[in-house]
Amino acid sequence: MPFTFTFAAQPAGGSISGLPGATVGWGYQLVNTDTLNWFVPTQLNASSFSIGSPDASYFDFPILVPGAAAVVAFDAALHTGLYGVQIFPFALPGQIDSGSFSLSGEWWSGDPLSGGTFLQAADVACRRSRWKWPALPPCRCRAACRCWRWAWFYCGRASAIARKARSSLGLR
């Protein structure tokens, strides 16, 4: 029996960004395209994260009646969405991570909480795409910013050259 559902991370394309220490994440769109059977998500997985600590507790495992959809945005304050990640405080500007999520579930001939009959298991994957924390905020002087950004990206820290260039222009 070919039962189908669709699953996608939100925002479309899966790209998110945030600052070091911030909690960012993905929402989701889950659609039961079957017109007769219920879909019950049972397991959510993600590939590894290299620049943050993942948190799968945002996903609410919605039971979908035939033809139903659940669209949930990520909201750290309300603790809603698909997956959250707290970016490591030592993450460098422009670092990028990518991966995927997979969702497993079950098909039922009726309400699984009220006597429905289990039919079969199912799973699907979606790309997490990329996420990063953004480049440095704009500053007042382009020459100083270029030097400081170059030092940050290529040396991995604010070098003596960048500090000297910023202080000579009165930037802190």
Buried (B, 14 or more C-beta within 10 A) or exposed (E): EEBEBEBBBBEEEBBBBBEBEBBBBBBBBBBBBBEEBBBBBEEBEBBEBEBBEBBEEBBBEBBBEEEBEBEBBBEBEEEBBBBBBBBBEEBBBBBEBBBBBBBBBBBBEBEBEEEBEEBEEBBBEBBBBBBBBEEEEEBEBEEBBEBBBBBBEEEEEEBEEBBEBBEEBEBE
